[in-house]
Amino acid sequence: MKKLIALFATTAVASTSAVAGIALSGAASVSYDDNGSSASATTYDADITLVGTTGGTTFTYSMDVEGTSGPATTAAALATTIGPVTVSADMHDETSSTTDTGGQTLESVDTGVTVSLAAPVGDATIGLDNSGNVSVSGTWSGVAISHTIKDGSDLTTGSASIAGMDMTLTNDGGSTTWSIGTTVSGVAVTLNSSKAVTAVFGLAGNTMTVAHTAERASALAKQGSAIGDGANGYGTNAVASKASFTTVAISRSLTSGATLAATYNSFDESLTLKASVAF
């Protein structure tokens, strides 16, 4: 009997230790959209993320749980740190192709391993992944910069907060995008290179967001290759032109922990009501 009690105590301690290293989070929402003059629709979304940590190693697993087909994996990654070296493995091959306008046409493999070294040179981090891409990132004088050297198209990103303005800049294979954000009289305003403007009014938990999206020009489809090694990578779908439109969203946090939101879209004069909760 004493041996059984000791065995149970050992098992209980091990289980408690394992549970203590697991963090559970998630979010769920339901939305009703009257779709203007079109038929109304109700959509659902529910996601769960598990993060297990032991020592310097972390495993993250995420899944979509809505619908009738059962849970669908959305992410599975393992990362461990050994001194100045960090090794991370992406174990889930996400769906990269899409039917959205401008989206990627052909599928790409997203699994892989990245090895990063925190070099003692101005807080820089040097990374190398299994596809041969080399990256250098760090923060100098308040400016965060990352540069990835990859076959066919390098990627450079930068961000900084200067005199109350938050700025980001991205150059991907020669195509540059940017955004500038600031707060004026309590209103957070953001402008980006696509000519979209967003303004957020109110306090945390009770806000109104007004966003204007500029007119979108049409673009032809680009033919890609199955391995993404050409000038067009994996290819892109055609982009249909679209007139400019404005959305107004009002969000309110409730004492129950849920959030209610109502969004009006001037493009199709639709109203969407959404209830969501996160834990």
N, C-alpha and C positions, 0 to 999 in steps of 0.2 A: 504493500500500500504506500509506504514512504517513497518507494521508487516511482510509482505512478504519480504521486503528488509532485515529486521533484521534476519528473518529465513534463507534466502539465505546466508547472511554473516556468520551466525553460521555454516551452512552446509559446506560452502567453507572453513572455518577455520578448521573444523573437518577433511575434506577430505585432506587438505594440510598437516595437522599434521600426518595423517595416511600414506600418501605417503612418507613423510620425513623419516618415520621409516622403509621403505622397500628398500632393496638393491637387485638389479638385476644383475646377471652375467651369463656368458655362454661361450660356445665354439662350433665351427663347423669346420668340415674338410671333404675333399674329397680326396681319394687315388686311384691311378691307379697302379696296379701291373701286370707286364708282365708275372710273374710266370715262368720265364725261358722257358723251352720247353713245359710247359702246357698252357692251355688256359688262356688268360689275364682276369683280373677282376677289376671292379670298386666298391669301397665301400664308404659309407657315414656315418657320425656321427655328431649329433647335440645334445647338452645338455644345459639345462637352470636351474638355481638355484635361488630361491627366499628366502631372509632372512628378516623376520619381527622382529623388536625389539621394545619393550616398557618397560621402566624401566629396571629391572633385568631379564626380560624374553625374550627368543629368540625362534622363530619358523623357522625351515629350511625345505624347500621343493625343491626337485630336480626331474627332469624328462628327459627322452630321447624323442626327438621329430622327429627323422628321420623315414623314412619308410611310409607305407600306412595304418597302423593299428591305427594311432593316438598316442598321447602322452602316455608314459608309466612311471609310478612313479618309481623312483629309491631310494628315501629317503624321510622320513617325521619324523622330530624329534622336540621335545619341551624340552627346558631347562630353569630352573629358579633358582635364587639364593636367599636364605633367610639367611642373616647373613653368618655364616661359612658353611652352608649346601647348597649343590647343588643337585637339583633333575632333572634328565633327563629321558625322555620317548622316546623310539624308537617305532614309530607307524606303520612302514612299514615292512612287512615280506618279506625280500629279498629272491630270489632264491639261495639256497645254493648248490643244487646238480648240477653236470656238467658232460658233456661228455668228457672233457679234460682228457688226461692221468694223473693219479695220483690224479684227482679231487675227491671231495666228492660224494659218491654214493647216499645216501638217503637224503631226505629233513629235514631241521631243522627249528625250529621256532626262528626267530631273533627279534621279538618284545619283549619289556620288559622295566622295570623301574630300574634305578640305583640311589642310594642315596649316595653322597660323603660328607665327613666331612673333612674340612681343619683343621687338628689337630695342635695345637701350640707346636709341637715337631720336631725341626729341619726341618721346612718347609715340613713336610710329609702330604700326603693326604690319608685318609682312605675311601674306598668305599665298598658298599654292594649292590648287585643287587638282583632282585626278584627270581633268580635261586639259591641263597645262596652263590654265589661266593664272596669272600672277597679279596680286593686288597689294597696294600700299595705302594705308589709311592712318589718320592721326589728327590731332587738334593742336594747332599752333596759333598763339595770340588770339584765342577765342574763335578761330575759324577752323571748322571741321572739313577735311578734304579726304576723298577716297578716289583712287585711280586703279582701274583694273585693265591689265594688258591681256587681250584675248584675240584669237585669230579672226581677222577680218574687220573688227570694229571695237576699238577701245571704249571704256566707259569711265567717265569722270564725274564725280558729284562733289558739291561744296555747299556749306551752310554756315551762316553767321548771324549773330544778333548785334546790331550796331545802332546806337542812339535810338533805342526803342523800336527798331525795325528788324523783323526776322526775314532773312533772305535765303533762298535755296536756288541752286543752279545745277543742271544736269546736261551733260553732253554725251550722247550715246551714238557712236559711229558717225559723228559729224552733225547730228541733229540735236539742237539745243533747246531746252525748255527751262523756265524759271518761274519763281513765285516770290511775292513780297507781301508781308503781312505786318500790320501795326494796329495799335489801339488808339482811338481818338474819342475823347469824352465818354469813355466806357463802352464804345462800340468797336468790336474787333473786325477789321476790314482786311481782306486778302484779294490780291490781284495776281493773275498768272499770265503766262505767255499766250495762252489760247484766248485771251481777252475776257475770261470769266471773272466775275467779281462776286465776292461773298461778304455779307455783313451780318454779324451776330450781335443781337441786343439782349439786355437783361442780365440776370445773375444766374449762377450755377443752379440748375434744377428748375429754372423757369425762364426759358429763352425763346427768342424768335429769330429765325435765320432767313435772310433774304438772299437769294443767289440768282445771278443773271448769267446765262450761258450764251455766248456769241453765236452768230450764224456759222454753220458748218458747211464747208465746201465738199463736193464729191471727190472721190479718188478711185482710180482703177485698181483692180486686184493685182497683186504681185505674185508671180509664180516662184515658188521655192523648191527646195529639194528635201528628200526624206531625212537627210543627215544635217541639213541646215548649214552647209558649207559654201553656199553661193552668195552672190551679192544681195539677194533678197532673203537670206537665211531660210527659215521654214515657210516663208511666204505669208501674205496677208490677204484677207478678204477685202472686197470692194467696200468703199464708204459711200453711203447715200447722203445727199445734201439734206440739210435740216435748217429750218428757220430758227432764229434766236427765240429764247423763251425764258421765263422767270418762275422760280418756285419760292413759296413762302411757307415756312414750317414753324409751328409753335409746339414746344415740348414742355411738359410739366412732370416733375418727379413727385410721386405720392408717398405718403408715410408708410404705405404697405410695402415699399421697395420697388414697386413697378413704375414704369414711365409711360405716359400717354403722349402721343404726338399726332398732329393733324397737318397735312401738307397739301397745298394747292399748287397745281401746275398749270401755267397759262397756255402751254402748248396745246393740250387737249381739253383744257378747262376741267380737269379731274380733281377730285378730293380723295386723299388717302388717310385713313384712320389706322393708327398702329399702337398696339400695347406690347410692351416688352419688359423683360426682367433679366438681370444678370446677377451671378453669384460667384 
